[in-house]
Amino acid sequence: MAELHALVVDNSLVACKVLRYLLEAEGWAVDTAEDGLAALDCIAARRPDLIVTDLIMPRIDGGKLCAIVRNTPGLRDIFLIVLSGVAIEDSDATRDLGADVCIAKGTATAMQAHIKAALEKFSAGERRGGGVQGGDGLFPREVICELLVSKGHRDVVLERMTEGVVELDRDGRVVMANAAASGLFALPEVEVLGQPLGRLLPPEFGQQIDVWIAGLEQGAALVPLEFGYDEPILLRDLQVTCNLLPVAEEETFFVIGILHDATHRKELEAHHRRLERELQRIQKWEAMSLMACGIAHDFNNLLTIISGNLEMARFVSRDTEVNRLLDESAKALDLSTQLIHKFTTFSDNYLPRKSQVCPHRLVEEVLDRELAGTTVDYQVRGSDEELALVLDPALIQQVFVNLARNAVAAINGPGLIEITLDRVDGAAEAARTNQPLADRPFIRVIFRDSGPGIEAGLLAHAFDPYFSTKQKGAQKGMGLGLTIVHAIVQKHGGLVWLDVPPNRGCGVHLYFPLQDEAVLPLAVGAGSPGRRVLVMDDQELMRLINRKMFEHYDCEVSLAETGEQAVARCREQAQAGAPFALVLLDLWVGGIEAARRIRDIDPQVVLVALSDDSTNKVMMDPAAHGFDAALTKPFSMAAVEDLVRRFF
């Protein structure tokens, strides 16, 4: 027959000797341990068939030891005997420990009889029956009852605390952990007890604790170890502060640890910082908006004058070299116009001109064009390739152009751009990403490249105007690419943010709301016979170049500086029986009011709105404001020719 092993756990040397004698006399091999922690070491070295344990012990007590045994696979079938001096005073709790036999400590003779009876139950295979034995002649002691009440109160306080509390022995092993601490470790208490604290934490933090504990054991000063709010322990997806305080106890010490989950506060602060950065960015954009509104009119007027004179010069010149120089000037002028349009993107008056767009096809068209001649390939994935959104196609195309160019520059060689389009729920996505998305459906576009990515420290500035990591130059490092992306997405009621995975490229996450909007057609007036044209503009050079451009198409052109002059000349021509067929009015200097009054004079006149801002509400919907068409400055000879052909 195989030898049976028993483990006696009691901090009383006398009790251990007595129990060892009794068990060895019955043929058992016996190990002893002074408390529950030492018992765990004994169990790890040799699994016992039977455990006799006291309840009140230092470090891990008998109750916790019973819980560990009953909840650990491979141990739960061990025969448990609880032999305690408080079994009478705490009989209900003693019975709830899951022991097979509960015995109250009494006289040696009585205990010997009950131990032998328990061994007989073990041999017979009888488990967990009866109440507390050995209580005959014993009475509850008032002082013990009071101590148990005090202990119970302490246990309740510890369990209700929101901070995690642990107690470590001098070796750094956990001998007490409340519910909050177990929750932070994501382990049940029975798996936490007896473990070195360092093993319950990520290695980089556990090593620091192990070194600190080793120093204390070697006689170093009892200095606390703190993982503070600024450098918390990263425990899975939690950020946990931890204060470990060593406490002297006779010739040894123990450690009390307080752990606090700072994740929510950290996330709120991070969200607050994001909002502050967004506010600062908005303030920059407001400044740019004011600047854009202030300079766009004057710059576009000048550009219109230059453009008009260049085109007129190209019409009259027959010199090949002169025409080549004019072509080069026209290219530079076009770049200048694009730059002004970039500025006006930030204007509060800049409203998207929306229509139905298939983003899947649009992004493929952009990438086919932008990646031609490069060694960068692309993949577009989406579950609904025919999905249509109500967007401004020109603006959204600019978004993808800017992202594609940034990606090609970042990859700087062979690489891959991956685009994923899918539908997401705003509330669920906000919870997943911690981004401020509204509770509504969105189309999410993730634009990811295989380049080196953006440094984490620069990520917060990526959307700032004129921030760039590229060299400065005529067409490099202007720092408006991502800023314009951000502005365009916001103007569509969406959101954009960046992520930089550890091992690959940069991801741009774009969200566009799903919505239905009516797309208003551009109204076209009926026009009038004759080619009499009136141009109203407050700048003389603009009036003169407009005259030349229309006269080139055999128009009779009159000029006005203000809205009052334009109204007066329309009235004069109408009274003379030779009304203007076409009137161009600058919105910047009273064009809307002048249009209303001119329409009253001559309902048949064709009114054209002039503005440097193509997304002004009048320019986007001229018919709703009394106009028949709209012409954005600077405009070309081709635009003038189109007006003449449409209305004459």
Secondary structure, 3 states (H helix, E strand, C coil): CCCCEEEEECCCHHHHHHHHHHHHHCCCEEEEECCHHHHHHHHHHCCCCEEEECCCCCCCCHHHHHHHHHCCCCCCCCEEEEEECCCCCCHHHHHCCCCCEEEECCCHHHHHHHHHHHHHHHHHCCCCCCCEECCCCCCCCHHHHHHHHHHHHHHHHHHHCCCEEEEECCCCEEEEECHHHHHHHCCCHHHHCCCEHHHHCCHHHHHHHHHHHHHHHCCCCCCCEEECCCCCEEECCEEEEEEEEEEEECCEEEEEEEEEECHHHHHHHHHHHHHHHHHHHHHHHHHHHHHHHHHHHHHHHHHHHHHHHHHHHHHHCCCHHHHHHHHHHHHHHHHHHHHHHHHHCCCCCCCCCCEEECHHHHHHHHHHHHCCCCCEEEEEEECCCCCCEEECHHHHHHHHHHHHHHHHHHHCCCEEEEEEEEEEEHHHHHHHHCCCCCCCEEEEEEEEECCCCCCHHHHHHCCCCCCCCCCCCCCCCCCCHHHHHHHHHHHCCCEEEEECCCCCCCEEEEEEECCCCCCCCCCCCCCCCCCEEEEECCCHHHHHHHHHHHHCCCCEEEEECCHHHHHHHHHHHHHCCCCCCEEEEEHHHCHHHHHHHHHHHCCCCEEEEEECCCCCHHHHCHHHHCCCEEEECCCCHHHHHHHHHHHC
